[in-house]
Amino acid sequence: ETSTLSGSGWKESKRSTLKRDRLHQIHRWLVYAFGRKSRLRVERLPKDSSGCLGYVEIGSGIPLIRVSKYLSKSESIVVLLHEYSHVLSHYTHGPHWERNNEGHDKKFYSILCEVENKYFYEGGNADSADF
């Protein structure tokens, strides 16, 4: 039954797996490059997070980044960089729930800028392929 392997469902599944693998690769690079551990899940987000592309759960353990599996590869990468920046910002500037705009303040955006610059303009995209 080779027809089931060549159908669009198989291609979509393979594409999703490649995207998920690439996101985990980038995540490992982020942890290496910035020195702050976190975990990553690429999944269907809970119904109560309607409208979210991703978010971070920060409790007493290692922060968990959750990214929606229904995004394109490029959208997923941008969301991962954004959410990882929240992890860095949390430990550098304090919990987002104690800051303005749910942590989307100038301190957060300076970290996001640093993370995005390192990834997009300082070789992070290529370097992360080794992780």
Backbone as CSV, one residue per row, in Angstrom:
resi,resn,N_x,N_y,N_z,CA_x,CA_y,CA_z,C_x,C_y,C_z
1,GLU,0.823,-1.194,0.000,0.000,0.000,0.000,0.865,1.254,0.000
2,THR,1.553,1.465,-1.079,2.402,2.644,-1.185,1.589,3.919,-1.346
3,SER,0.334,3.803,-1.736,-0.479,5.000,-1.915,-0.675,5.753,-0.607
4,THR,-0.718,5.053,0.522,-0.863,5.744,1.804,0.408,6.495,2.175
5,LEU,1.550,6.019,1.694,2.790,6.715,1.997,3.003,7.932,1.124
6,SER,2.433,7.923,-0.057,2.645,9.052,-0.957,1.506,10.065,-0.890
7,GLY,0.525,9.848,-0.045,-0.598,10.772,0.079,-0.205,12.057,0.789
8,SER,-1.044,13.061,0.687,-0.724,14.359,1.290,-0.656,14.271,2.812
9,GLY,-1.378,13.340,3.420,-1.307,13.168,4.872,0.080,12.790,5.324
10,TRP,0.748,11.931,4.571,2.109,11.525,4.924,3.067,12.703,4.781
11,LYS,2.913,13.460,3.688,3.776,14.615,3.474,3.590,15.629,4.598
12,GLU,2.356,15.864,4.988,2.076,16.812,6.063,2.685,16.334,7.378
13,SER,2.554,15.045,7.635,3.121,14.483,8.850,4.638,14.603,8.851
14,LYS,5.265,14.320,7.720,6.721,14.422,7.612,7.156,15.867,7.801
15,ARG,6.434,16.798,7.203,6.749,18.219,7.345,6.646,18.658,8.798
16,SER,5.611,18.207,9.489,5.433,18.549,10.897,6.562,18.002,11.743
17,THR,6.990,16.788,11.452,8.088,16.178,12.200,9.387,16.937,11.958
18,LEU,9.647,17.309,10.719,10.857,18.072,10.413,10.835,19.422,11.103
19,LYS,9.685,20.090,11.127,9.557,21.382,11.798,9.786,21.213,13.294
20,ARG,9.180,20.206,13.893,9.338,19.957,15.325,10.806,19.667,15.652
21,ASP,11.447,18.839,14.840,12.867,18.531,15.056,13.716,19.798,14.972
22,ARG,13.429,20.643,13.992,14.192,21.887,13.823,13.980,22.813,15.018
23,LEU,12.760,22.905,15.534,12.499,23.759,16.692,13.263,23.261,17.914
24,HIS,13.311,21.956,18.102,14.057,21.412,19.239,15.559,21.660,19.070
25,GLN,16.027,21.616,17.850,17.427,21.910,17.554,17.738,23.370,17.918
26,ILE,16.878,24.274,17.490,17.054,25.698,17.803,16.972,25.917,19.311
27,HIS,16.052,25.228,19.960,15.906,25.360,21.407,17.190,24.931,22.127
28,ARG,17.771,23.815,21.710,19.032,23.375,22.323,20.128,24.415,22.128
29,TRP,20.164,25.048,20.960,21.134,26.107,20.695,20.886,27.308,21.609
30,LEU,19.627,27.703,21.783,19.295,28.829,22.663,19.794,28.577,24.085
31,VAL,19.547,27.376,24.586,19.995,27.024,25.938,21.521,27.111,26.016
32,TYR,22.198,26.615,24.996,23.656,26.672,24.948,24.147,28.124,24.857
33,ALA,23.562,28.897,23.956,24.032,30.252,23.678,23.751,31.228,24.819
34,PHE,22.623,31.039,25.530,22.232,31.998,26.559,22.310,31.438,27.978
35,GLY,22.545,30.146,28.099,22.817,29.563,29.401,21.650,29.424,30.352
36,ARG,20.425,29.502,29.859,19.255,29.351,30.734,18.438,28.167,30.258
37,LYS,18.298,27.159,31.101,17.551,25.958,30.738,16.058,26.234,30.642
38,SER,15.435,25.514,29.733,13.981,25.481,29.618,13.637,24.190,28.886
39,ARG,12.366,23.870,28.874,11.878,22.709,28.128,10.990,23.225,27.010
40,LEU,10.796,22.405,25.975,9.989,22.814,24.828,9.004,21.728,24.456
41,ARG,7.764,22.140,24.218,6.742,21.255,23.648,6.122,21.953,22.449
42,VAL,6.032,21.236,21.343,5.343,21.716,20.150,4.085,20.870,20.071
43,GLU,2.935,21.492,20.317,1.711,20.730,20.513,0.474,21.578,20.272
44,ARG,-0.653,20.916,20.326,-1.918,21.643,20.306,-2.059,22.298,21.674
45,LEU,-2.253,23.611,21.676,-2.351,24.328,22.934,-3.736,24.131,23.549
46,PRO,-3.836,24.214,24.867,-5.139,24.053,25.528,-6.157,25.075,25.041
47,LYS,-7.441,24.713,25.143,-8.515,25.595,24.667,-8.512,26.953,25.365
48,ASP,-8.112,26.991,26.628,-8.120,28.258,27.348,-7.024,29.221,26.885
49,SER,-6.169,28.784,25.984,-5.138,29.665,25.444,-5.473,30.096,24.020
50,SER,-6.757,30.141,23.730,-7.238,30.524,22.405,-6.629,31.854,21.965
51,GLY,-6.114,31.883,20.767,-5.505,33.089,20.235,-4.009,33.182,20.497
52,CYS,-3.499,32.334,21.368,-2.058,32.320,21.658,-1.330,31.469,20.624
53,LEU,-0.149,31.900,20.262,0.709,31.109,19.379,1.686,30.281,20.206
54,GLY,1.899,30.729,21.439,2.780,30.032,22.361,2.802,30.759,23.684
55,TYR,3.351,30.110,24.695,3.496,30.757,25.995,4.490,29.982,26.830
56,VAL,4.834,30.556,27.983,5.787,29.937,28.903,5.091,29.682,30.219
57,GLU,5.321,28.498,30.768,4.866,28.183,32.119,6.094,28.212,33.014
58,ILE,6.082,29.139,33.969,7.207,29.262,34.886,6.687,28.971,36.289
59,GLY,7.180,27.891,36.859,6.805,27.520,38.217,8.062,27.354,39.043
60,SER,8.088,26.323,39.830,9.256,26.091,40.679,10.330,25.263,39.977
61,GLY,9.986,24.650,38.852,10.953,23.825,38.127,11.524,24.546,36.925
62,ILE,11.958,23.773,35.945,12.507,24.331,34.706,11.344,24.866,33.869
63,PRO,11.436,26.113,33.377,10.346,26.687,32.578,9.997,25.822,31.368
64,LEU,8.705,25.791,31.033,8.200,25.036,29.897,7.683,26.000,28.841
65,ILE,8.276,25.936,27.659,7.817,26.729,26.518,6.884,25.842,25.713
66,ARG,5.703,26.367,25.418,4.737,25.631,24.599,4.489,26.433,23.325
67,VAL,4.661,25.781,22.179,4.468,26.414,20.870,3.395,25.628,20.127
68,SER,2.465,26.336,19.533,1.397,25.691,18.772,1.969,24.909,17.598
69,LYS,1.470,23.707,17.409,1.933,22.885,16.293,1.267,23.272,14.971
70,TYR,0.334,24.196,14.995,-0.408,24.582,13.799,0.185,25.802,13.103
71,LEU,1.417,26.134,13.382,2.071,27.286,12.769,3.008,26.825,11.657
72,SER,3.344,27.745,10.780,4.360,27.433,9.766,5.717,27.341,10.467
73,LYS,6.691,26.827,9.764,8.029,26.694,10.328,8.589,28.058,10.736
74,SER,8.459,29.049,9.872,9.004,30.374,10.180,8.264,31.022,11.351
75,GLU,6.937,30.878,11.404,6.178,31.404,12.544,6.596,30.715,13.836
76,SER,6.781,29.417,13.783,7.168,28.656,14.964,8.512,29.116,15.510
77,ILE,9.443,29.398,14.627,10.766,29.860,15.050,10.661,31.203,15.750
78,VAL,9.891,32.118,15.179,9.725,33.444,15.785,9.050,33.317,17.154
79,VAL,8.043,32.466,17.262,7.361,32.259,18.546,8.330,31.660,19.565
80,LEU,9.123,30.690,19.160,10.099,30.093,20.067,11.081,31.144,20.576
81,LEU,11.614,31.968,19.698,12.545,33.020,20.117,11.874,33.986,21.086
82,HIS,10.626,34.339,20.816,9.864,35.244,21.679,9.675,34.624,23.069
83,GLU,9.229,33.383,23.099,8.953,32.743,24.391,10.232,32.475,25.176
84,TYR,11.303,32.112,24.492,12.573,31.919,25.195,13.051,33.248,25.783
85,SER,12.781,34.341,25.088,13.131,35.664,25.610,12.364,35.954,26.896
86,HIS,11.138,35.467,26.991,10.382,35.607,28.244,11.077,34.865,29.383
87,VAL,11.612,33.690,29.082,12.350,32.927,30.108,13.540,33.746,30.594
88,LEU,14.330,34.263,29.658,15.495,35.068,30.035,15.077,36.313,30.813
89,SER,14.042,36.978,30.354,13.563,38.196,30.996,13.057,37.921,32.408
90,HIS,12.394,36.804,32.587,11.867,36.431,33.904,12.996,36.353,34.931
91,TYR,14.082,35.699,34.549,15.182,35.524,35.495,16.078,36.749,35.610
92,THR,16.063,37.616,34.612,16.880,38.825,34.642,16.149,39.990,35.299
93,HIS,14.851,40.134,35.005,14.103,41.320,35.435,12.913,41.016,36.340
94,GLY,12.692,39.773,36.684,11.589,39.424,37.569,10.401,38.879,36.808
95,PRO,9.459,38.297,37.555,8.282,37.656,36.948,7.461,38.614,36.095
96,HIS,6.990,38.097,34.946,6.204,38.941,34.034,4.904,39.413,34.676
97,TRP,4.338,38.618,35.595,3.062,38.995,36.198,3.210,40.156,37.181
98,GLU,4.439,40.524,37.513,4.675,41.676,38.386,5.095,42.908,37.589
99,ARG,5.089,42.822,36.253,5.546,43.909,35.404,4.419,44.377,34.492
100,ASN,4.631,45.506,33.846,3.619,46.069,32.940,3.439,45.214,31.694
101,ASN,2.229,45.237,31.163,1.903,44.587,29.884,2.288,43.107,29.858
102,GLU,2.043,42.409,30.958,2.339,40.976,31.071,3.783,40.660,30.684
103,GLY,4.686,41.546,31.064,6.101,41.322,30.786,6.569,41.831,29.445
104,HIS,5.678,42.414,28.654,6.067,42.980,27.359,6.452,44.442,27.568
105,ASP,7.558,44.634,28.261,8.040,45.980,28.551,9.387,46.209,27.869
106,LYS,9.986,47.360,28.080,11.257,47.689,27.421,12.351,46.693,27.782
107,LYS,12.349,46.220,29.018,13.365,45.254,29.443,13.234,43.951,28.647
108,PHE,11.983,43.503,28.457,11.756,42.288,27.665,12.198,42.486,26.233
109,TYR,11.798,43.615,25.631,12.108,43.828,24.215,13.606,43.991,23.964
110,SER,14.368,44.467,24.945,15.822,44.531,24.756,16.406,43.114,24.714
111,ILE,15.861,42.206,25.518,16.310,40.809,25.486,15.868,40.140,24.191
112,LEU,14.620,40.360,23.786,14.125,39.791,22.527,14.994,40.248,21.357
113,CYS,15.357,41.515,21.344,16.210,42.054,20.280,17.557,41.341,20.267
114,GLU,18.143,41.120,21.445,19.422,40.420,21.540,19.312,38.981,21.026
115,VAL,18.240,38.284,21.420,18.036,36.896,20.993,17.824,36.823,19.487
116,GLU,16.954,37.678,18.953,16.688,37.666,17.514,17.926,38.041,16.709
117,ASN,18.669,39.045,17.169,19.892,39.438,16.455,20.885,38.296,16.418
118,LYS,21.070,37.621,17.559,22.026,36.508,17.615,21.589,35.378,16.687
119,TYR,20.292,35.121,16.620,19.785,34.040,15.767,19.803,34.427,14.286
120,PHE,19.206,35.563,13.952,19.022,35.923,12.544,20.245,36.569,11.896
121,TYR,21.032,37.346,12.649,22.091,38.148,12.036,23.506,37.788,12.476
122,GLU,23.637,37.003,13.540,24.973,36.685,14.037,25.267,35.193,13.938
123,GLY,24.629,34.512,12.999,24.964,33.128,12.714,24.220,32.070,13.499
124,GLY,23.281,32.463,14.327,22.541,31.484,15.125,21.755,30.490,14.298
125,ASN,21.223,30.939,13.180,20.461,30.043,12.318,21.354,28.897,11.830
126,ALA,22.534,29.227,11.354,23.470,28.201,10.882,24.070,27.413,12.036
127,ASP,24.465,28.109,13.109,25.086,27.442,14.257,24.151,26.429,14.905
128,SER,22.868,26.774,14.954,21.904,25.895,15.620,21.716,24.577,14.876
129,ALA,22.097,24.520,13.615,21.965,23.272,12.842,22.860,22.181,13.401
130,ASP,23.860,22.534,14.197,24.764,21.557,14.801,24.224,20.967,16.109
131,PHE,23.075,21.422,16.543,22.529,20.981,17.815,21.413,19.977,17.587
